[in-house]
Amino acid sequence: MKRLWKSGEPFIWLTGGALALALLLVAGLVALILANGLGLFWPRDVVRMTLADGKVMTGQQVEREAVPGKPGQYRIKLRVANRDLYGADFQWVDEARIATREYPPDAVVVERTEWGLLIGTIQEVRDGGRTVAVGSARGLDELRRQLPEAARLREEIRRIEKGDIGAINFAQDRVRLALKRLEIKGVTRGPDVDALQSQMGALQARYREQEARLAGLRKRQTASVVVTADDGKEKDLPLVQVLNVYAPNTMGVFAKSGHYAAGVWEFVSDDPREANTEGGVFPAIFGTVMMVMIMSIMVTPLGVLAAFYLREYARQGTFVSAVRIAVNNLAGVPSIVFGVFGVGFFIYFVGGTIDRWFFAEALPTPTFGTGGILWASLTLALLTVPVVIVATEEGLAAIPSEMREASLALGATKLETTLRVVLPAVMPSILTGLILAMARAAGEVAPLMITGVVKLAPALPIDGFWPFVHLDRKFMHLGFHIYDVGFQSPNVDAARPMVFTTTLLLLLIVVLLNLFAIGLRNRLRRKYAMAAV
């Protein structure tokens, strides 16, 4: 036995087992996310159950589990939807109570802009109070014919509200601030004031024109569909609220696959709805990527300059050692502490000062003196700068001193040696630190909750209004979206699959960002390895 331990073979098995356990845990985590997230967009069949007492329940089977305290018995979690009719999306049914099950071909699932899914059978389709189709088959055909026009009208209304009216509101706000600026200077009359008031009048006239356009478009939305649910309950649903209608029990694999692909595209390209439990997460994707990019631009030069000073210029001693210890300890500080610092320093002090100097006419409404994507990015840059410093210092320590001495011996100055010899050689280590910083920043939530992230952002930080990039705006973030949907949603059961799907998307974005940085790092390594040869 002693000979076996001296050979080191047990230690090899121990390290291999630790690696296998770590890989197993990671694989289990990814498998759990995939299993719960990938099925969100697959159209489940609709089952109609008749219970022993004669009650009929129609919905989509979501889960099946053992009944607590009753060995050998199971119960089914049924998504009955129709929250506006029944008050709940899900109901549990004991299998022992089920008398019959059937999958009616006329059962349809209606995706709505409000109140979630509607499950039932189509009774008739109306247009302007006149019945144009009766029955499930004809009604479904008529809906498929009219839905594109309803979607076009809905998109036109949305474009006017966010585009034309949004531009008018933006221009009115600028004129209002200009008038307030003149008032602060004591100018209440004169040609400048008259010109601004004339602009305001013209903008108000344009606003009334767009309101009239909206009223005309809404009058054209006269079609509706009557859907019959269980217990004979009927829902007369305006077609403008219908996003999609499909009969899953009659769909084949290819039709369901097409529906699945359309659902994935909607998820990554559309805005959220229904308290973030339905729709897409594009604003959160945009906010996450933009915040990580701004953070990377801020943290890289700060961390690299600090590391160069500590390793290349500072005299090594007690003070430098204490600074290194402090930097390493910063990496262990709870992230919420950085968030509190961001609120106190960046938002209240820096942002408040900017408002007083440059946006006095907007006060007391803050511009930069409140949470925004700029302050959130700076806070995360401060949080991740120790990672970049440590990685860069390790890279600088690995560069042979002979390279520096050879450069100096050839007549290069200290600055030229640093920029042309040391910096290119340490670039892979800098990118390693940046990779770790991006991965941590993309998943942080606590500091963002108090520095600028919101449940639903009314506008993106980049749009078509001058100055096009609005760093003062609040933003959405995938990490906070996961927290909000999973723990703050009014409909937790309906939101649970969205939590796993959003988590999968966040992991995918982090992996893509890291792969880009890793590819760039490997390219630089090959370049300077060949140069050394």
HELIX and SHEET records of a PDB file:
HELIX    1   1 LYS A    2  SER A    7  1                                   6    
HELIX    2   2 GLU A    9  GLY A   37  1                                  29    
HELIX    3   3 LEU A   38  PHE A   41  5                                   4    
HELIX    4   4 ARG A   83  TYR A   86  1                                   4    
HELIX    5   5 GLU A   95  ARG A   97  5                                   3    
HELIX    6   6 SER A  136  ARG A  159  1                                  24    
HELIX    7   7 ILE A  160  ASP A  164  3                                   5    
HELIX    8   8 ILE A  165  ILE A  184  1                                  20    
HELIX    9   9 PRO A  191  LYS A  219  1                                  29    
HELIX   10  10 ASP A  230  GLY A  232  5                                   3    
HELIX   11  11 LEU A  239  GLN A  241  5                                   3    
HELIX   12  12 PRO A  248  THR A  250  5                                   3    
HELIX   13  13 VAL A  253  SER A  269  1                                  17    
HELIX   14  14 PHE A  282  PHE A  308  1                                  27    
HELIX   15  15 TYR A  309  TYR A  313  3                                   5    
HELIX   16  16 THR A  318  LEU A  330  1                                  13    
HELIX   17  17 SER A  335  PHE A  341  1                                   7    
HELIX   18  18 GLY A  342  GLY A  351  3                                  10    
HELIX   19  19 GLY A  352  PHE A  358  1                                   7    
HELIX   20  20 ALA A  360  ALA A  362  5                                   3    
HELIX   21  21 ILE A  373  ALA A  398  1                                  26    
HELIX   22  22 SER A  401  ALA A  409  1                                   9    
HELIX   23  23 LYS A  414  THR A  417  1                                   4    
HELIX   24  24 THR A  418  VAL A  422  3                                   5    
HELIX   25  25 LEU A  423  GLY A  443  1                                  21    
HELIX   26  26 LEU A  448  ILE A  450  5                                   3    
HELIX   27  27 LEU A  478  PHE A  487  1                                  10    
HELIX   28  28 VAL A  492  ALA A  532  1                                  41    
SHEET    1   A 5 PHE A  90  ASP A  94  0                                        
SHEET    2   A 5 TYR A  74  ARG A  79 -1                                        
SHEET    3   A 5 VAL A  56  ALA A  66 -1                                        
SHEET    4   A 5 VAL A  47  LEU A  51 -1                                        
SHEET    5   A 5 ILE A  98  GLU A 102 -1                                        
SHEET    1   B 4 ARG A 130  VAL A 134  0                                        
SHEET    2   B 4 LEU A 118  ASP A 127 -1                                        
SHEET    3   B 4 ALA A 107  ARG A 112 -1                                        
SHEET    4   B 4 VAL A 242  TYR A 246 -1                                        
SHEET    1   C 4 ARG A 130  VAL A 134  0                                        
SHEET    2   C 4 LEU A 118  ASP A 127 -1                                        
SHEET    3   C 4 ALA A 223  THR A 228 -1                                        
SHEET    4   C 4 GLU A 234  PRO A 238 -1                                        
SHEET    1   D 2 PRO A 272  ARG A 273  0                                        
SHEET    2   D 2 GLU A 278  GLY A 279 -1                                        
END                                                                             
